[in-house]
Amino acid sequence: MKIDEKVYRTIWPITGGVSPKNDAIFSVSIIDQTSLPHRFKVKELGTLDEMIVAIKTMQVRGAPLIGAAAAYGMALAVQEDASNIHIEKCANALLQSRPTAVNLRWAVNRMQKIVADLPLEARNNGAWREAALICDEDVQINHAIGQHGLALIQAASAQNTHKSFNILTHCNAGWLATVDWGTALAPIYKAHDAGMNIHVWVDETRPRNQGASLTAWELGKHGIPHTVISDNAGGHLMQHGQVDMVIVGADRVTSTGDVCNKIGTYLKALAAFDNQVPFYAAVPSPTIDWTIQDGLSDIEIEMRDADEVSYMTGLTGDGTIESVRITPAHSHALNPAFDVTPARLVTGIITERGVTTPDKLKQLFE
């Protein structure tokens, strides 16, 4: 995707010389998402520890991007020490950084398997090749999701008598959450680029405001009409016929089609169900956890720092970025990062293989 006419991915390797063994030495560049939308910053990471901090602090975030970051984290680890003991230790450290998104575990396991099958002297180059391949595959998968979602929007809009086709999305499942294209936003980009009259309702997504800060930013950069709304406004808009479709991303999906996504997604699904608004989740296959069936009991929900609820960060009138407390000093806060939407509330799941109902998700990948 483009930022001010320059093409970017969210993560990419950069060379920094040659080791005594003639291996290329790499570091990894990321777009620091904690600085958006007010500052655009590229950050260079040279060690596994720096990558883990970037994942934990959400400088990189979104299930597919977390997977890509974990892959490059493993490559950084192998570059430091290619021994089995070191690789196992680093893999465990990465797995503890964000527990909910299954892409992280998928990428770490894939990198471990690839590296284990290589002789010691070939592991460094092999790890960097595999991490790059994971990123390229992510781009291809999300491009395909965009194409399948575009067909869905085109079919739905043919029945639409409104001036524009209104899509509501929650959190950020755009290209910032992936290596490129995005999941939930990929069909929206495709529809806009195809000349369709698309408008997006952007949930603010408290407490970290990824919708207001990230989704609105990237939609604006692409020239897509959008309106930021408070998280509690979606149901009202659906009641008044102002939402034609809901498309969200996912951090983990069960084999039966339960969708775990950013906190607040479940409430959007309930409102959509009550108002007969189609509710879709855009899901790349690495986000599907085929080992579990019940999202409510089998998915670990990450609990984040309560300060994310108690404080808000924004741009002041003099151009500085500040955090301010919005709750009484004595009040406790609870901060679950995700919730689970049961499959019964999901109209369909958009994957790289096509669109399916939750009960037929397994069949699509057999």
VOBA-1610 file (N, C-alpha, C; in pm, whole numbers, padded with zeros to 5 digits, always signed):
BEGIN
Met+00084-00119+00000Met+00000+00000+00000Met+00088+00124+00000Lys+00025+00242-00017Lys+00103+00364-00032Lys+00081+00460+00085Ile+00188+00525+00122Ile+00182+00637+00216Ile+00248+00754+00146Asp+00166+00854+00116Asp+00217+00972+00044Asp+00294+00933-00082Glu+00229+00843-00157Glu+00279+00797-00288Glu+00399+00705-00281Lys+00443+00666-00162Lys+00554+00572-00149Lys+00499+00437-00104Val+00542+00330-00171Val+00492+00196-00141Val+00562+00141-00016Tyr+00482+00088+00075Tyr+00534+00029+00199Tyr+00470-00106+00225Arg+00546-00193+00289Arg+00491-00300+00367Arg+00503-00259+00514Thr+00441-00337+00603Thr+00449-00301+00745Thr+00578-00351+00810Ile+00646-00446+00745Ile+00768-00504+00801Ile+00857-00549+00687Trp+00989-00527+00701Trp+01080-00567+00594Trp+01223-00576+00650Pro+01305-00667+00593Pro+01443-00680+00639Pro+01534-00581+00568Ile+01640-00541+00636Ile+01742-00456+00573Ile+01880-00515+00604Thr+01966-00510+00505Thr+02099-00570+00522Thr+02191-00473+00595Gly+02285-00533+00671Gly+02377-00450+00748Gly+02518-00502+00743Gly+02556-00566+00633Gly+02692-00616+00621Gly+02697-00766+00609Val+02817-00821+00629Val+02841-00965+00614Val+02916-01015+00736Ser+02874-01132+00785Ser+02939-01191+00902Ser+03071-01257+00861Pro+03155-01295+00961Pro+03280-01367+00928Pro+03257-01497+00851Lys+03134-01553+00863Lys+03101-01676+00791Lys+03043-01648+00653Asn+03048-01522+00611Asn+02994-01482+00480Asn+02843-01481+00474Asp+02776-01486+00587Asp+02630-01471+00591Asp+02594-01323+00595Ala+02487-01287+00523Ala+02439-01150+00532Ala+02385-01124+00673Ile+02411-01007+00726Ile+02360-00967+00856Ile+02240-00875+00833Phe+02127-00910+00895Phe+02005-00835+00875Phe+01955-00773+01005Ser+01882-00665+00989Ser+01793-00616+01093Ser+01656-00605+01028Val+01557-00566+01107Val+01419-00563+01058Val+01360-00424+01082Ser+01299-00368+00979Ser+01231-00240+00992Ser+01080-00262+01005Ile+01019-00182+01091Ile+00874-00187+01110Ile+00818-00045+01108Ile+00691-00032+01077Ile+00619+00092+01099Ile+00572+00091+01244Asp+00616+00188+01323Asp+00580+00193+01465Asp+00436+00241+01477Gln+00345+00147+01502Gln+00202+00181+01501Gln+00158+00256+01625Thr+00241+00257+01730Thr+00205+00334+01849Thr+00221+00484+01826Ser+00289+00523+01718Ser+00306+00665+01688Ser+00196+00720+01599Leu+00121+00631+01535Leu+00014+00675+01445Leu-00109+00714+01525Pro-00193+00806+01475Pro-00188+00867+01341Pro-00110+00998+01333His-00056+01041+01445His+00002+01176+01450His+00146+01182+01400Arg+00217+01070+01411Arg+00356+01064+01364Arg+00375+00937+01283Phe+00445+00947+01172Phe+00481+00828+01096Phe+00628+00798+01122Lys+00654+00684+01188Lys+00791+00650+01225Lys+00825+00508+01180Val+00944+00492+01124Val+00998+00360+01093Val+01102+00328+01199Lys+01090+00210+01259Lys+01179+00170+01368Lys+01261+00048+01323Glu+01389+00047+01355Glu+01476-00065+01319Glu+01499-00154+01441Leu+01480-00285+01422Leu+01497-00383+01529Leu+01612-00475+01492Gly+01707-00490+01583Gly+01825-00570+01553Gly+01841-00695+01635Thr+01751-00716+01733Thr+01762-00834+01820Thr+01625-00893+01846Leu+01624-01017+01890Leu+01498-01082+01926Leu+01430-01007+02040Asp+01505-00963+02140Asp+01445-00891+02252Asp+01372-00765+02205Glu+01430-00695+02109Glu+01364-00576+02056Glu+01236-00612+01983Met+01236-00726+01913Met+01115-00770+01845Met+01006-00807+01945Ile+01044-00874+02053Ile+00946-00911+02155Ile+00884-00786+02217Val+00965-00685+02245Val+00913-00559+02298Val+00816-00496+02198Ala+00852-00499+02070Ala+00765-00440+01966Ala+00631-00511+01961Ile+00631-00644+01979Ile+00506-00720+01978Ile+00424-00691+02104Lys+00490-00692+02219Lys+00419-00671+02345Lys+00359-00531+02355Thr+00433-00432+02309Thr+00386-00293+02320Thr+00299-00251+02203Met+00277-00343+02108Met+00189-00321+01993Met+00244-00219+01895Gln+00378-00208+01891Gln+00438-00135+01779Gln+00410-00210+01649Val+00406-00342+01657Val+00347-00425+01553Val+00229-00497+01615Arg+00118-00506+01542Arg-00003-00567+01597Arg-00090-00615+01481Gly-00195-00688+01514Gly-00275-00753+01413Gly-00224-00895+01395Ala-00314-00992+01396Ala-00273-01133+01397Ala-00176-01170+01285Pro-00205-01137+01158Pro-00110-01176+01053Pro+00026-01108+01067Leu+00027-00980+01105Leu+00155-00910+01121Leu+00232-00964+01241Ile+00162-01001+01348Ile+00231-01062+01462Ile+00300-01190+01418Gly+00234-01268+01332Gly+00297-01389+01278Gly+00422-01357+01199Ala+00414-01257+01112Ala+00531-01217+01033Ala+00642-01166+01123Ala+00605-01087+01223Ala+00706-01035+01316Ala+00773-01147+01394Ala+00694-01248+01433Ala+00750-01363+01504Ala+00848-01439+01415Ala+00814-01450+01286Ala+00904-01519+01192Ala+01037-01445+01183Tyr+01032-01313+01170Tyr+01156-01236+01166Tyr+01226-01236+01301Gly+01149-01245+01410Gly+01211-01259+01542Gly+01292-01386+01553Met+01238-01494+01498Met+01311-01621+01497Met+01438-01610+01411Ala+01428-01539+01299Ala+01546-01520+01214Ala+01653-01440+01287Leu+01612-01338+01361Leu+01708-01262+01441Leu+01773-01351+01546Ala+01695-01442+01605Ala+01747-01532+01706Ala+01851-01628+01646Val+01818-01682+01530Val+01911-01775+01463Val+02038-01703+01422Gln+02024-01579+01379Gln+02141-01499+01342Gln+02237-01483+01460Glu+02180-01474+01578Glu+02261-01459+01699Glu+02327-01590+01741Asp+02249-01700+01733Asp+02301-01831+01777Asp+02210-01938+01716Ala+02265-02020+01630Ala+02185-02119+01555Ala+02171-02252+01628Ser+02217-02262+01751Ser+02208-02389+01823Ser+02065-02422+01859Asn+02035-02551+01874Asn+01900-02595+01907Asn+01853-02540+02042Ile+01943-02537+02139Ile+01907-02489+02274Ile+01865-02342+02268His+01941-02261+02196His+01909-02118+02186His+01779-02097+02110Ile+01760-02170+02003Ile+01638-02155+01923Ile+01515-02192+02005Glu+01523-02299+02082Glu+01411-02341+02165Glu+01379-02235+02269Lys+01480-02180+02332Lys+01461-02074+02433Lys+01395-01952+02371Cys+01440-01911+02254Cys+01385-01793+02188Cys+01243-01816+02141Ala+01215-01937+02093Ala+01078-01970+02052Ala+00982-01957+02169Asn+01020-02008+02284Asn+00935-01999+02404Asn+00913-01854+02445Ala+01017-01773+02434Ala+01003-01631+02469Ala+00905-01561+02377Leu+00912-01591+02249Leu+00819-01531+02152Leu+00675-01575+02180Leu+00657-01701+02212Leu+00522-01753+02235Leu+00454-01687+02355Gln+00532-01633+02447Gln+00475-01567+02565Gln+00440-01420+02539Ser+00479-01367+02424Ser+00464-01223+02403Ser+00319-01179+02383Arg+00240-01254+02307Arg+00097-01226+02289Arg+00026-01360+02281Pro-00058-01396+02377Pro-00112-01533+02382Pro-00231-01563+02293Thr-00307-01462+02249Thr-00436-01491+02184Thr-00422-01520+02035Ala-00345-01440+01963Ala-00336-01455+01818Ala-00263-01584+01782Val-00331-01675+01712Val-00273-01805+01681Val-00164-01795+01575Asn-00164-01687+01495Asn-00061-01672+01391Asn+00079-01672+01449Leu+00095-01619+01569Leu+00227-01615+01631Leu+00280-01756+01653Arg+00199-01842+01712Arg+00241-01980+01737Arg+00266-02053+01605Trp+00177-02030+01508Trp+00192-02093+01376Trp+00325-02056+01312Ala+00361-01928+01317Ala+00485-01884+01254Ala+00607-01937+01328Val+00603-01933+01461Val+00717-01983+01539Val+00739-02133+01513Asn+00630-02210+01515Asn+00643-02354+01489Asn+00697-02381+01349Arg+00649-02306+01252Arg+00697-02325+01114Arg+00845-02292+01102Met+00888-02183+01165Met+01029-02145+01160Met+01116-02250+01231Gln+01070-02299+01345Gln+01146-02402+01417Gln+01166-02526+01332Lys+01060-02569+01266Lys+01068-02691+01184Lys+01165-02673+01068Ile+01156-02559+01000Ile+01245-02533+00885Ile+01390-02531+00930Val+01418-02460+01038Val+01556-02446+01085Val+01611-02580+01135Ala+01527-02658+01203Ala+01573-02786+01258Ala+01617-02883+01149Asp+01559-02871+01030Asp+01591-02961+00920Asp+01717-02919+00843Leu+01779-02807+00884Leu+01896-02757+00813Leu+02023-02782+00894Pro+02136-02801+00826Pro+02264-02808+00899Pro+02294-02674+00964Leu+02373-02676+01069Leu+02399-02556+01148Leu+02444-02438+01064Glu+02534-02463+00968Glu+02591-02354+00888Glu+02492-02295+00789Ala+02381-02364+00763Ala+02282-02314+00666Ala+02160-02251+00733Arg+02157-02253+00866Arg+02035-02211+00936Arg+02008-02061+00925Asn+02111-01980+00931Asn+02089-01836+00927Asn+02022-01793+00797Asn+02083-01829+00684Asn+02025-01791+00555Asn+01888-01856+00536Gly+01874-01980+00582Gly+01746-02049+00569Gly+01635-01981+00648Ala+01668-01933+00767Ala+01568-01865+00851Ala+01520-01735+00787Trp+01613-01658+00732Trp+01573-01532+00668Trp+01490-01558+00543Arg+01525-01663+00467Arg+01446-01697+00348Arg+01303-01736+00387Glu+01292-01816+00491Glu+01159-01863+00532Glu+01074-01749+00586Ala+01133-01659+00663Ala+01058-01543+00714Ala+01007-01457+00599Ala+01091-01436+00498Ala+01049-01358+00380Ala+00937-01429+00307Leu+00943-01563+00299Leu+00839-01640+00233Leu+00706-01628+00307Ile+00711-01633+00440Ile+00590-01616+00520Ile+00525-01481+00490Cys+00607-01377+00478Cys+00554-01244+00447Cys+00493-01239+00308Asp+00560-01297+00209Asp+00506-01298+00073Asp+00375-01376+00066Glu+00368-01487+00138Glu+00245-01566+00141Glu+00131-01486+00203Asp+00162-01409+00307Asp+00059-01327+00371Asp+00000-01227+00273Val+00085-01165+00193Val+00037-01069+00094Val-00054-01138-00007Gln-00014-01255-00054Gln-00095-01329-00151Gln-00231-01371-00092Ile-00228-01419+00031Ile-00352-01460+00098Ile-00448-01343+00112Asn-00397-01229+00157Asn-00484-01113+00179Asn-00535-01056+00049His-00455-01062-00056His-00502-01021-00189His-00621-01107-00231Ala-00611-01238-00208Ala-00721-01329-00243Ala-00844-01302-00158Ile-00826-01275-00030Ile-00940-01239+00056Ile-01009-01115+00001Gly-00929-01019-00044Gly-00985-00898-00103Gly-01071-00927-00225Gln-01024-01017-00310Gln-01099-01052-00431Gln-01231-01120-00396His-01228-01215-00304His-01352-01286-00265His-01448-01191-00194Gly-01392-01103-00111Gly-01478-01006-00043Gly-01538-00904-00138Leu-01463-00868-00241Leu-01514-00775-00342Leu-01638-00833-00409Ala-01633-00960-00447Ala-01749-01024-00510Ala-01869-01022-00417Leu-01844-01040-00288Leu-01950-01037-00187Leu-02015-00899-00182Ile-01931-00796-00179Ile-01981-00658-00173Ile-02057-00623-00301Gln-02005-00664-00415Gln-02072-00636-00542Gln-02210-00700-00547Ala-02221-00824-00500Ala-02350-00892-00500Ala-02448-00825-00405Ala-02399-00784-00287Ala-02486-00719-00188Ala-02527-00581-00233Ser-02436-00508-00296Ser-02467-00371-00336Ser-02566-00367-00453Ala-02579-00477-00526Ala-02676-00482-00636Ala-02818-00472-00584Gln-02837-00512-00456Gln-02969-00502-00392Gln-02986-00372-00313Asn-02883-00290-00315Asn-02880-00171-00231Asn-02935-00050-00305Thr-03030+00018-00243Thr-03088+00137-00306Thr-03028+00266-00253His-02934+00255-00158His-02872+00375-00103His-02776+00436-00204Lys-02740+00561-00180Lys-02642+00627-00267Lys-02506+00562-00254Ser-02468+00523-00132Ser-02340+00457-00110Ser-02362+00328-00034Phe-02265+00238-00042Phe-02271+00111+00030Phe-02192+00128+00158Asn-02261+00113+00271Asn-02202+00144+00401Asn-02156+00017+00473Ile-02026+00011+00502Ile-01967-00103+00571Ile-01916-00058+00707Leu-01949-00133+00810Leu-01897-00103+00944Leu-01785-00202+00975Thr-01677-00151+01030Thr-01566-00237+01072Thr-01524-00201+01214His-01461-00297+01280His-01421-00278+01420His-01272-00305+01434Cys-01203-00223+01512Cys-01060-00232+01533Cys-00987-00200+01401Asn-00866-00251+01384Asn-00793-00231+01259Asn-00757-00367+01201Ala-00818-00398+01088Ala-00785-00520+01014Ala-00749-00481+00871Gly-00676-00370+00861Gly-00631-00322+00732Gly-00488-00365+00705Trp-00422-00295+00614Trp-00286-00339+00578Trp-00189-00321+00694Leu-00220-00230+00788Leu-00135-00214+00905Leu-00136-00337+00996Ala-00239-00420+00986Ala-00250-00539+01070Ala-00192-00662+01002Thr-00145-00646+00879Thr-00090-00756+00802Thr+00044-00711+00743Val+00098-00788+00651Val+00216-00741+00579Val+00175-00643+00470Asp+00060-00668+00407Asp+00004-00576+00308Asp-00141-00617+00280Trp-00219-00524+00227Trp-00359-00539+00188Trp-00456-00540+00305Gly-00429-00620+00409Gly-00525-00630+00518Gly-00617-00748+00500Thr-00702-00770+00600Thr-00802-00877+00593Thr-00941-00814+00573Ala-00999-00758+00678Ala-01132-00699+00663Ala-01135-00579+00568Leu-01025-00506+00561Leu-01023-00389+00472Leu-00983-00422+00329Ala-00926-00540+00306Ala-00886-00576+00171Ala-01004-00571+00072Pro-01122-00627+00106Pro-01236-00614+00014Pro-01279-00469-00007Ile-01262-00387+00098Ile-01300-00245+00087Ile-01206-00173-00008Tyr-01076-00199+00004Tyr-00981-00140-00091Tyr-01011-00183-00233Lys-01041-00312-00251Lys-01072-00363-00384Lys-01198-00298-00441Ala-01300-00282-00356Ala-01425-00221-00401Ala-01405-00076-00439His-01333-00003-00356His-01305+00138-00387His-01226+00151-00516Asp-01124+00067-00532Asp-01040+00074-00652Asp-01116+00033-00777Ala-01223-00047-00758Ala-01306-00087-00871Ala-01410+00019-00907Gly-01408+00130-00834Gly-01498+00241-00866Gly-01630+00239-00793Met-01646+00149-00695Met-01771+00143-00619Met-01779+00260-00521Asn-01902+00300-00492Asn-01927+00410-00398Asn-01935+00351-00257Ile-01820+00344-00192Ile-01808+00280-00061Ile-01790+00384+00048His-01859+00363+00159His-01836+00445+00278His-01818+00352+00397Val-01722+00383+00486Val-01691+00295+00599Val-01721+00366+00731Trp-01798+00298+00815Trp-01815+00340+00954Trp-01701+00280+01034Val-01621+00362+01099Val-01502+00316+01171Val-01526+00325+01321Asp-01542+00209+01385Asp-01552+00208+01532Asp-01422+00261+01592Glu-01433+00343+01695Glu-01312+00396+01760Glu-01226+00285+01822Thr-01292+00181+01875Thr-01226+00064+01934Thr-01148+00098+02061Arg-01221+00139+02163Arg-01161+00156+02295Arg-01115+00022+02349Pro-01008+00016+02433Pro-00941+00134+02488Pro-00820+00183+02408Arg-00770+00105+02312Arg-00648+00149+02242Arg-00679+00229+02116Asn-00807+00235+02082Asn-00851+00322+01971Asn-00786+00290+01837Gln-00770+00161+01808Gln-00707+00125+01681Gln-00792+00163+01561Gly-00923+00168+01579Gly-01007+00213+01468Gly-00988+00361+01440Ala-01001+00441+01545Ala-00990+00586+01529Ala-00851+00629+01485Ser-00748+00558+01532Ser-00612+00602+01501Ser-00554+00534+01378Leu-00579+00404+01360Leu-00514+00329+01253Leu-00602+00309+01131Thr-00724+00258+01152Thr-00813+00235+01037Thr-00846+00366+00967Ala-00882+00467+01045Ala-00914+00597+00984Ala-00793+00654+00910Trp-00675+00636+00967Trp-00553+00689+00904Trp-00529+00622+00769Glu-00534+00488+00766Glu-00501+00423+00640Glu-00611+00439+00536Leu-00737+00443+00578Leu-00844+00470+00481Leu-00829+00609+00422Gly-00793+00704+00507Gly-00772+00841+00458Gly-00658+00849+00359Lys-00549+00776+00387Lys-00435+00776+00295Lys-00473+00719+00159His-00570+00628+00158His-00613+00566+00033His-00729+00641-00033Gly-00780+00742+00035Gly-00887+00822-00024Gly-01025+00761-00013Ile-01046+00673+00085Ile-01177+00607+00100Ile-01263+00686+00198Pro-01384+00726+00159Pro-01473+00799+00250Pro-01503+00716+00376His-01491+00779+00491His-01513+00707+00616His-01556+00806+00724Thr-01618+00753+00828Thr-01661+00833+00942Thr-01629+00756+01069Val-01557+00819+01161Val-01527+00756+01290Val-01648+00772+01381Ile-01686+00662+01446Ile-01800+00665+01538Ile-01757+00608+01673Ser-01829+00644+01777Ser-01803+00583+01907Ser-01842+00436+01902Asp-01781+00355+01986Asp-01809+00212+01984Asp-01956+00180+02007Asn-02026+00266+02079Asn-02165+00239+02113Asn-02265+00286+02008Ala-02217+00343+01898Ala-02307+00399+01798Ala-02349+00299+01690Gly-02277+00187+01679Gly-02302+00094+01570Gly-02443+00038+01568Gly-02493-00003+01685Gly-02628-00059+01692Gly-02733+00042+01648His-02718+00166+01688His-02811+00272+01648His-02812+00288+01495Leu-02694+00288+01435Leu-02686+00302+01290Leu-02752+00184+01219Met-02735+00065+01273Met-02799-00053+01214Met-02951-00045+01224Gln-03001+00001+01338Gln-03146+00014+01356Gln-03207+00108+01254His-03130+00205+01210His-03181+00306+01116His-03137+00280+00972Gly-03096+00158+00944Gly-03068+00118+00807Gly-02946+00182+00745Gln-02852+00226+00829Gln-02735+00295+00776Gln-02610+00207+00767Val-02627+00078+00794Val-02517-00018+00781Val-02564-00131+00690Asp-02494-00152+00577Asp-02530-00257+00483Asp-02456-00388+00509Met-02342-00379+00574Met-02262-00498+00599Met-02161-00467+00709Val-02129-00568+00790Val-02021-00558+00887Val-01911-00654+00844Ile-01787-00604+00837Ile-01672-00691+00811Ile-01567-00664+00919Val-01528-00769+00988Val-01425-00757+01091Val-01311-00854+01059Gly-01201-00839+01128Gly-01092-00935+01117Gly-01105-01039+01227Ala-00994-01106+01258Ala-00995-01207+01364Ala-00853-01230+01413Asp-00841-01264+01541Asp-00712-01303+01597Asp-00701-01453+01612Arg-00815-01521+01623Arg-00816-01667+01623Arg-00959-01711+01590Val-00971-01812+01506Val-01101-01869+01470Val-01094-02019+01494Thr-01198-02073+01557Thr-01200-02216+01584Thr-01238-02294+01459Ser-01221-02425+01465Ser-01256-02510+01351Ser-01406-02509+01324Thr-01485-02466+01424Thr-01630-02460+01409Thr-01681-02321+01373Gly-01588-02225+01359Gly-01628-02092+01313Gly-01656-01989+01420Asp-01623-02018+01547Asp-01627-01912+01649Asp-01514-01813+01618Val-01544-01684+01631Val-01448-01580+01592Val-01402-01500+01713Cys-01274-01510+01744Cys-01216-01428+01850Cys-01151-01305+01786Asn-01195-01189+01828Asn-01146-01064+01770Asn-01141-00957+01880Lys-01100-00839+01844Lys-01085-00729+01938Lys-01212-00711+02022Ile-01193-00680+02149Ile-01304-00663+02242Ile-01408-00565+02183Gly-01534-00603+02192Gly-01642-00523+02134Gly-01699-00582+02007Thr-01629-00677+01946Thr-01678-00739+01823Thr-01808-00815+01849Tyr-01815-00887+01960Tyr-01934-00964+01995Tyr-02059-00875+01999Leu-02045-00756+02057Leu-02161-00666+02065Leu-02205-00620+01926Lys-02111-00601+01835Lys-02147-00564+01697Lys-02221-00678+01629Ala-02175-00801+01657Ala-02241-00917+01597Ala-02384-00932+01649Leu-02405-00907+01778Leu-02540-00913+01833Leu-02631-00810+01769Ala-02581-00688+01755Ala-02661-00582+01693Ala-02690-00615+01546Ala-02591-00668+01476Ala-02611-00704+01336Ala-02716-00815+01323Phe-02708-00915+01410Phe-02803-01026+01407Phe-02945-00976+01432Asp-02961-00885+01527Asp-03093-00834+01562Asp-03153-00749+01451Asn-03068-00689+01368Asn-03115-00599+01262Asn-03098-00658+01122Gln-03070-00788+01114Gln-03056-00858+00986Gln-02950-00794+00896Val-02842-00751+00958Val-02728-00697+00882Val-02624-00808+00868Pro-02579-00840+00747Pro-02479-00945+00730Pro-02351-00914+00807Phe-02300-01016+00877Phe-02180-01001+00960Phe-02076-01100+00911Tyr-01964-01048+00859Tyr-01858-01134+00803Tyr-01727-01113+00879Ala-01651-01220+00889Ala-01514-01213+00940Ala-01420-01250+00827Ala-01320-01166+00804Ala-01218-01192+00702Ala-01101-01262+00770Val-01072-01385+00728Val-00983-01472+00805Val-00882-01544+00714Pro-00755-01510+00721Pro-00654-01589+00651Pro-00637-01724+00720Ser-00605-01828+00645Ser-00601-01964+00703Ser-00507-01978+00822Pro-00391-01907+00830Pro-00308-01923+00950Pro-00375-01874+01078Thr-00486-01801+01066Thr-00558-01753+01184Thr-00657-01857+01236Ile-00680-01964+01159Ile-00773-02069+01201Ile-00698-02171+01288Asp-00749-02193+01406Asp-00690-02292+01497Asp-00773-02420+01486Trp-00722-02514+01406Trp-00797-02637+01379Trp-00799-02730+01499Thr-00725-02699+01604Thr-00717-02788+01720Thr-00827-02763+01822Ile-00902-02654+01806Ile-01006-02623+01905Ile-01142-02605+01838Gln-01248-02628+01917Gln-01385-02618+01866Gln-01467-02512+01937Asp-01442-02493+02065Asp-01524-02402+02146Asp-01443-02277+02181Gly-01476-02167+02115Gly-01400-02044+02136Gly-01411-01990+02277Leu-01526-02006+02340Leu-01546-01949+02474Leu-01462-02020+02579Ser-01442-02149+02565Ser-01368-02223+02667Ser-01223-02251+02630Asp-01192-02251+02499Asp-01060-02297+02456Asp-00963-02186+02416Ile-01010-02063+02404Ile-00921-01954+02363Ile-00883-01870+02484Glu-00753-01855+02504Glu-00704-01770+02613Glu-00720-01623+02574Ile-00791-01548+02657Ile-00813-01406+02630Ile-00706-01325+02703Glu-00629-01251+02627Glu-00522-01168+02684Glu-00581-01056+02770Met-00529-01042+02891Met-00566-00932+02979Met-00452-00830+02976Arg-00482-00710+02933Arg-00379-00609+02918Arg-00381-00511+03036Asp-00284-00422+03039Asp-00266-00327+03148Asp-00390-00240+03165Ala-00436-00227+03288Ala-00554-00146+03317Ala-00534+00001+03282Asp-00409+00046+03276Asp-00384+00187+03240Asp-00433+00220+03099Glu-00445+00119+03012Glu-00497+00146+02878Glu-00642+00192+02884Val-00714+00151+02989Val-00851+00196+03009Val-00854+00330+03082Ser-00765+00346+03177Ser-00767+00465+03263Ser-00708+00589+03198Tyr-00626+00570+03096Tyr-00559+00683+03030Tyr-00591+00684+02881Met-00590+00802+02822Met-00600+00818+02677Met-00486+00905+02629Thr-00437+00875+02510Thr-00326+00948+02451Thr-00374+01020+02327Gly-00332+01147+02311Gly-00372+01222+02193Gly-00283+01342+02168Leu-00314+01412+02061Leu-00237+01528+02019Leu-00296+01654+02082Thr-00214+01729+02152Thr-00260+01852+02215Thr-00256+01967+02116Gly-00311+02081+02159Gly-00318+02196+02071Gly-00182+02250+02030Asp-00080+02229+02113Asp+00053+02280+02078Asp+00138+02178+02002Gly+00073+02065+01961Gly+00143+01968+01877Gly+00217+01859+01951Thr+00207+01855+02083Thr+00272+01748+02159Thr+00172+01633+02180Ile+00228+01513+02198Ile+00144+01396+02224Ile+00150+01367+02373Glu+00033+01363+02436Glu+00027+01347+02582Glu-00075+01241+02620Ser-00052+01179+02736Ser-00149+01087+02794Ser-00216+01154+02913Val-00348+01138+02923Val-00423+01199+03033Val-00511+01092+03098Arg-00526+01103+03228Arg-00613+01009+03300Arg-00757+01051+03284Ile-00846+00954+03257Ile-00987+00985+03237Ile-01076+00922+03344Thr-01016+00846+03436Thr-01094+00783+03542Thr-01047+00836+03678Pro-01131+00824+03782Pro-01086+00864+03915Pro-00964+00782+03957Ala-00876+00845+04031Ala-00751+00779+04070Ala-00774+00652+04151His-00886+00645+04223His-00911+00530+04311His-00987+00418+04240Ser-01031+00441+04117Ser-01113+00341+04047Ser-01027+00235+03979His-01066+00108+03997His-01000-00002+03929His-01053-00012+03786Ala-00975-00072+03699Ala-01016-00093+03560Ala-00981-00235+03518Leu-01062-00290+03429Leu-01039-00424+03374Leu-01022-00410+03223Asn-00927-00486+03166Asn-00894-00464+03026Asn-00874-00595+02948Pro-00983-00672+02926Pro-00971-00788+02837Pro-00955-00738+02693Ala-00859-00793+02621Ala-00827-00739+02489Ala-00915-00794+02377Phe-00979-00909+02400Phe-01056-00975+02295Phe-01186-01031+02351Asp-01280-01061+02261Asp-01397-01139+02298Asp-01425-01240+02187Val-01518-01330+02213Val-01549-01438+02118Val-01691-01421+02067Thr-01706-01418+01935Thr-01837-01416+01871Thr-01873-01557+01829Pro-01980-01615+01886Pro-02017-01753+01850Pro-02052-01764+01702Ala-02027-01880+01645Ala-02049-01902+01502Ala-02193-01874+01460Arg-02288-01893+01551Arg-02429-01872+01515Arg-02459-01727+01477Leu-02372-01633+01518Leu-02393-01492+01486Leu-02316-01449+01362Val-02239-01539+01302Val-02152-01506+01189Val-02219-01549+01059Thr-02246-01452+00972Thr-02308-01483+00843Thr-02214-01565+00755Gly-02089-01525+00751Gly-01993-01595+00667Gly-01850-01560+00704Ile-01758-01644+00660Ile-01615-01624+00682Ile-01548-01612+00546Ile-01477-01500+00526Ile-01408-01475+00399Ile-01264-01523+00414Thr-01225-01621+00335Thr-01089-01673+00340Thr-01025-01660+00202Glu-00898-01699+00194Glu-00831-01695+00064Glu-00886-01799-00033Arg-00962-01895+00019Arg-01021-01999-00066Arg-01165-01969-00105Gly-01221-01862-00050Gly-01358-01826-00082Gly-01435-01791+00043Val-01565-01772+00027Val-01654-01735+00138Val-01736-01857+00177Thr-01745-01882+00307Thr-01818-01998+00354Thr-01893-01965+00481Thr-01996-02044+00510Thr-02060-02033+00640Thr-01973-02103+00744Pro-01983-02064+00871Pro-01895-02122+00973Pro-01900-02275+00979Asp-02017-02334+00959Asp-02030-02478+00972Asp-01962-02554+00858Lys-01926-02484+00750Lys-01861-02549+00637Lys-01714-02505+00622Leu-01659-02443+00728Leu-01521-02394+00721Leu-01424-02510+00700Lys-01442-02619+00771Lys-01352-02733+00756Lys-01355-02788+00614Gln-01473-02798+00558Gln-01487-02853+00423Gln-01412-02770+00321Leu-01408-02639+00342Leu-01341-02550+00247Leu-01192-02578+00240Phe-01133-02630+00349Phe-00988-02651+00353Phe-00949-02799+00347Glu-01046-02887+00319Glu-01014-03029+00306Glu-00953-03058+00169
//
